Amino acid sequence: MTLIVHHLNNSRSQRILWLLEEIGAPYEIKYYDRDATTNLAPPELVAVHPLGKSPVISDGDRVIIESGAITEYLCERHGGGHLVPERGTDDHVSHLEWLHFAEGSAMTPILLRIYTARLGEAAAPLEPRINQQLDAHFAYMESRVGDSGHFIGDDLSAADIMLSFPAEIAIMQGMAPRYPKLAAFVNACHARPAWQRAREKGGAYYGY
């Protein structure tokens, strides 16, 4: 069976490419471009899954959506458990928390910022709350980066890969001076050969 990443340009599916490069699993990429006017996925991606979201992977006849689910699936089925703390440990519980935090709590204010940016002055009433939530989530992440530069243990985990996106958003918004650990974390991610291979294959995204 062939593992396929349905990769939308300028999207979070870039993390899935990076994950696959880290675990060394063979895969193919099918590329999709956003609509130049709406910035939405094309009909071809909707044909893969009705929501038309990315990332989405195909593994044989099985289509899987949601970044956290994809990450867990790939590590278990194709990664030999690599990048995942041992089950039954406190680190594994933390790993699950961070996987879901990255696409749940952290992404809510980030998406609100992206969407309200198109509203101009109409978004003014929401801005204080969005800013407060962004600061709260980025500050929480900053406080949990360990001395090793990772969120869990001493080595890279799949949670680090998931958390790279909200961390990158913080740095892109000019918050590096406020969150130096997140800035160092992002730089360390980008220095990894697997990240660089994934970027070469998937293209630049959100300025990186």
Phi, psi and omega in degrees: 000145181257129176274124183238131171260119176273102195254114175272133181300148177054053183218172181288354176294347175302326179296327180291323175298316179298314179303314181295324176294323179292319183273351175074024179276137178290141180202164173242159177241132168250123188266142177225140180252140176293151174295131185296334182268310185269341185067014180268166178291153181282165179302331181299327178283327175297329179292334178284315177214138186304332180283342178062034182258159175228134015276154169212139180236155172241128176234096190066235180271357185267125175254130184233132177244175178077121186305314181295317179294318178299316181299312179298317181298312183294319180295322182282314187273331186236352185247002180060028182080001179298142178076010179236127177299158182300132179299146181090355180261162176298324179297325179292322175298315178299321179301314178297319178301313183292323177303316183279329176300318185301323181255351180258270184302313186293322186283339182300304179292331178296315178293322177299320178297317181297314184288317183288341178299338180275354186266348181065224182298336181296339181274354186308318180298334182271340189301315180301318181292319179297315180298319180297318181289321176300312180299319182296317183286321178292322178295321177298314178299315180304319184288343185254001173287124184280175178300334179285349185089003180245165180276335180224123175066203187257353185232167177301138174234168176298331176297320176301318181296317178296320183283348182299326184292305177300328177295318178298320178300317179301315182289322179296333179274012174080023185262010181305318180298329181278333184231070185296328179293321177294321178297316179294322178298314179298315180298320180293322177299313184291339180278348183287135180304322181294322177298317182292323176296318180295321179294320179297321181282322186266342181091164178294150178217138178046042175091350180257000000 
